[in-house]
Amino acid sequence: MGVLTHAMVQTMTLLNTSTDGYGDQVGETGTDYPCKFREITELDQINNREMVTTTDAMLWVEADTPVVKGSIVKIEDEKYRVDRLTKARRIESADVLFIKCLLEKYHGDPNS
């Protein structure tokens, strides 16, 4: 059991995508995974200032979830692209405890 398993009470669908003749990602079917999802903007601190990033939402998933940068996920009828991900590890350990994803709303899928 992962360190955040108890908090992952929502479900996200990791869409299987392919690239069409125009270079756009086309969402097809997908696989459901447990997650923790929040529509929240990330704040970056730079030299004692806060700067709002373009993040629309955050997502936490189990370490074995096959999500990568650029993946398209569907949560509550809304689609997002994974913009950045962080694999959480303990100090001096290579074991991934969970994955945190920063998401941007995705509007490019013609199958939405």
N, C-alpha and C positions, 0 to 999 in steps of 0.2 A: 504494500500500500504506500502510495506517495505521500509526501509531506502535506500537500494541499488537497488530497482526495476528498476529504470531508467537506470542502468548500465548493467542489465542482458539482453543483446540483442542476446546472443548465446543460443544454445539448446544442452542439454546433455541428453543421454538416460540412465536411471537407469535400469540396466539389472536385470531381475528376474533370480536368479541362484539356482541351486540345486547341491548337492554333489554326484558325481558318485561313483562307487565301489572302485575307487582308492583314494578317498578322495579329488579329484580335484573339483574346482568349474566349473560348466558347464553353460555357458551363453545361455539363451533362448531368449525370447522376452523381451521387456522392455517398460518403460513409459517415455515419453519426459517431460523435465522440463526446464524452462528458467534458464540461468546461466551466469556468467562471468568467462571466462577461460583464463589462461595464462600459457604458457610453460615457466617456470622460476624456478630457484633453490632458495630455501629459505636460507638465511644467518642467523645463530645464533651467537649472541655476547656472548662470555664467557670471563670474566676478560679482557676486552679491546682487545680481539682477535676475529677475525671472523672465523667461521668454516662452511664449506659447508656441508649441510645435503644431504641425498639421495633423497630428493624431486625432482621429475621430472617436476611437474606442480602444479598449484594452481587453485582452483575452489571455487566460491562463489555461494550459492544458497539461495532461500527464506527459512525462518524459518520453514515452514511447509513441506518442502521436506523430504521424509522419507529415508534419507541417513544415514548410520551408518558406523562405522569403519569396514573395510573388504568388503564394497559394491564395485561392479564392475560397472564402468560408461563408456560409449562410447561417444567420442567426435571426430567429423571429422574422422571417420574410425579408430580411435586409441582407445584402451581400457586401462583403468587405474584402480588400486585398491586404495580405500581410506585408507590411512595409518594413518592419524590423522585428527581429526576435532575439531574445536573450535566454540562454540555457543556464538555469540557476544551479549552482554547485556550492557545496561547502568548501571552505578554505582547505587546501591540500587534498582535495578529492577530485577524481575525474568523473565520478558518478553524477549524472544529471538528475536533479530532484523534480523539476518541472520546467515548462517553457512559458515565458511571457512574450506575448505578441502585441505589437503596436499596429493598429488597423486604420486603413483609410476606406471610406465608403467607395464602393465599386459600382459604376454605372455603365460599363462598357459591354456587358454581356447581352447579346441580342435575344437570348433565351430567358431573360428575367421576367 
